[in-house]
Amino acid sequence: MSVAVWLGCALIAVVVAAWAYGAREERVAGRSAPAAIRALAIFLILGGLSLPSLGGRTVGAPTRVALLDLSRSMSLPARPGAANTRLDSARAELRALNPDRIYVFGDAPTPARLDSIEGLTATHDRSRLEPAIQAARLGGADSVWVITDGDLLDRAEALAAAQRLGLGVREIRTSAEVARVGVADLRAPDRARSGDTVRVTVELVAGGDPTSLPDSVSVELRHDDAVLATATAERPAPGRTGRVELSFVPSNPDDEPVWQRLEAVLVDPVDPLGVSDRAGAWVEVSESAGGAVMISTAPDWEARFLVPALGRLVLGGAHGFLRLQDGRYVEMSAGPRIVDEARVRRALRGSRLLVVQGAPESLPGWLATAMRNHSRVLTLAKGPGEVPGAGVRVSGPLPGEWYATPPIPASPASGLLLEADLDALPPVRDLYALDPPGRWTILNANRNRRGEGRPLLSAGERGDRRWAVSAASEWWRWALRGGAPKRVYEAAFSGIVGWLVEGSTPQLAALEGSPAVGRPPVWRVRPGASDLEITLLDDAGAEVWREVWSDPPTRVTGPVLELGTYEARVKTTGPDGVVEFTRPIEIAPDARELLTGPQVAAASIAPVVQARSDVAVRAPRPVWPFVLAVALLCVEWVWRHRIGLR
């Protein structure tokens, strides 16, 4: 700063201080001292604004930029049997390259320093390169080194982005090419009925050189180290997925549901890296599979045709029970057996759909209560009475022959019935009057095909509860005839059953889907539940999360969980009182991230040479003059008050 500038700042400071104390302040003794302090403070402020920066330098864009893959696959051995990992090899490459700038990538790109690479760990659940390519280009790079094991999730998109941006790319591999087959996923139903045949699906992924892989693979399904099923299938092509289906019969001798962990294990060929040869899933085994339960108190041939249809329509299958004398029932299965009422009640617990056949006025008390409390009920009336939970009275039967006639009313089943040949249908056996009918009418019937129509099948809803009532008996006669009558039978019940079970929650609070890394658990809560309490415990029994809702919403979201196995304890109050249950929650890493993709060559893209200008970077000005000026103004304020100035 020149002398003229210093003198100018000093002159301005003296003039301002003299004018303030000479013209605007009272003339008291001792005012020259605070005037001098103010002048000095003003001089420091003006001088600080005129001081040059502490330093200045001119820099250009970085010339050596490295992109480091930190996805989980980088924690695998560099080659089978090697002690060092792929990340160890990447660190050695970085030290040899000595880049100006480093971006680590996986889930998202993040800048890093060369002296901090020893503390980096491969914990990202994805290996997305494109965001890192864009970040490097925005940072001024003309070309980059990509240090990776080669298993990139978005290889094609990233290379296309590099070419579009004119960024040069040179890929450096940190692992040897390995031919592998791995287990990507095991899909199994959340609930299974003890004694039933359950099917699961194992998804396989192959990668590497296809010529060194066997043509077939062998998979075992295990529970507690016991082999439940085995299967052999054709090996998928490298880079493609394949599926293997296995069947087993779960067993639970206890009355209460039990959670069992299934594990799909790749037996042949073995994974040379030993990390992708198995996947697990949890299944609740109980007396009820959570599907549809049909209870007939006045059995005929209806259950023979309807239960198989329900098994195809409702997740979890269907089970039928026909009442005999003295509270005994025949359970419909591959081997029919006689069971007691307690067995029927256990099967009903947790079902998605309750189907009741009989006269409403002659139903057992426990079954009428279940119909009032269940959220999805289909009633096949075989006599008069008030239908529990539907608010509909059945009366009749009505005299005459009643035929299903067009037009097809608007309803959840109308799309399936639009092309139905109703003229081919025989008359229904008995038709009852419904008072009042529900919101939807699935089919209408006319006496002798003339006069006023009456509903054959009616449906309605109250809040979250959905119900349907059949006013006709012996629908099975349509199914027995085959042809057009059978198609109408299947269309009518497919439409109404699909609508009934839509969005149904068998439990008061059920886990929605499978939580994963970065995706919190979500519970779907049935309306009518109150005082909901959910507690999550880790595998050591320590509480990691707990929340209570007196009036819970329809969906409750938990916290994002780390990898591991947790126990969820749920307690809530429903129409039947307090309900408590527990279930496991397993958070596992994405198996696909640890698998090998198809064999591809390392990327190499030449940079597009562009002229660029250097960027001048200025350091900030010193702050000490301003700090000292503030301190002097404080001293001036104290001095002014001591001599009587405000």
C-alpha positions, 0 to 999 in steps of 0.5 A: 500500500502506498504512502499516499493511501496511508496519508489519505486514510489518516486525514479522513480519520482525523477530520471525521473524529474532529468534526464529531467531537468539535461540532456534535458533542458537548464541550467537556473536559477530556474529550480529546482522548476519546476523539483520538481513539475514534480517529485511530479506529477509523484509520484502522478500518480504512487501512484494513480495507486497503491492505493487500491480501495475505497472499496470491497465487495463480493455479490451473485445473488439476492434471492428475485426478483419480476416481476410487471405487469404494463399493463393498466388492472392493473388500473382496480378495484381489484374487482367489486365495490372496491375502490382500484385498482389492482396496489394498491394491487400489491404495498401492496404485494411488500411491504410485500415481500420486494424483492431484485430486481424488474422488471416492465413489460408490453411492455418491462421489466424495473428495478425499486426500491421498494421505487419508486413503489408509483410513478408507473402507469399502462400505458403499452398497452401489458402485455408480461411476457416472456421478463421479465422472460429472464431479471430476469434470466440474472440478476442471479435470480433462482426464481421470484414472478410474481405480476399480475392480471392474464391477460397475453398476452403470458402466455404459452410462458413465462412459457415455457421460465421459464422451459427452463431456470430453473427459478422458478415462483410463480404467485400472483394475485391482482384481483378477478376472474370476469366473463365478456363480453366486446366489443373488436372492432367495424369495419365499412367502412371509407365512407358510402353513405347517404341513403344506407344500411351499415353493421358493425361488433362488436367483443365480447370477454368473460372471466371468469367463463362461468357458471355465464354468460348469453347465449346471449348478446345484442348490440346497435349501436348508434350515438349521443345517438340515437339507430341506430340498435340492435342485439342479438347474442350467447355469445362467449365461455370464452377466445374466440371471437364472432361477431355481425353484425348490419345494419343501414342507415346513413343520411346526408342532407348536400351536403358536407361530414360529419364525424359521430362517431358510438358507439357499446354498450353492453347492456346485460350483463353489464360489472361489471367493466364498462370499456369494454362495448363500442367501437367507429369508425368514418364514413364519410357520403356523397353522394358518398361512394368512390366505383365505379360510372357508368355513361351511356350516351347511356343507354342499358341493360349493367348497369343492369348487370355491376353495381351489379358486380361492387358493389361486386368487389369494396370497397364502392359499386357501383352506376349507372346513366343513362342519359336522356334528358336536363341533367337529369339522372336516379339513379339506386337504390332500388327506382330509381329516376331522379336526376340532373347533380350536383347530379351525380358530387357529387357522382363521387367525391372521387370514386375509379373507374369511368365507362363510357358508350357511344361514346367518341366524344359525351360525356359531357365536364365535364365528359370528364374532369373527365375521364382525371383527374380520376386515374382509368377509364373503358370506354365501347365504343359505338361509335367512338372518342378519349377516354379522358385520355387513348390516344386511338382512337376508330373507327368503328364499324367493319363489320362482326360477331366477336367471342371471340377466344382462346388463352387467352392472358397474362393479369390481368384477364388471371388467371380467364379466363384460363378454360373459354369455349369461344366456347359457347359465341355468337358474340359481337354486335359491335366491334370497332378498338382501335388505339393503343391498351393498354399494356394488352389485356383481350380477342381477337375476330376474324371475323367469328372465322378466320383471325387476332384477335382484342382486345375485352377489352384492358387496360394500364397505365400511371404513377399511372393512369390505364385505360381500354377500351372495344371495344365491345358493349352489353356485357350484352348478355353474362350475360343474357344467364347464364351458361358458357357465364355468367362465362366468363362475370364475369371473364373478368370484375372481373379481369380487375376491380380488376386490375384497383382498386388495390392500388387506392386512391380516395382522393389526400391524404387518411389516410391509416388504423387506427392509434393506440397507438405507431403506427403513422398515415400514409397518402397515397398520389396520384401522381400528388398532390403537395404543401401538408400541414397536420396539427394535432389539439388536442381536445382543438384546439391546434396545435400538429404537422404540416408539408409541402411538395412541392413535397410529397412522395407517403406515408407520416408518421405523429408523434406518438400520445398520447391517445385522439381525433385529427383533421387532416386538409389536404390541397393540390393541384391536377389537379382540383386545391386546395383541402382542407378537415378535418377528425377526428383521434381517438387514443384509448387504445387497448380494449383487454388489459382491457378485461378478458381472460379465467379462468386459475390457477395461475402459479407455477413452481419449480426452478432448483437448480444450484450451483453458485459462488459469484461475487466479485464487486470492487469499482473504485480507488480514482481519486484525485491523478490524478486531483492533478497531472494534476494541478501540471503539469499546474503549472510546464508549467507556471513556465517553461515559466517564467524562459525561458524554452519552 
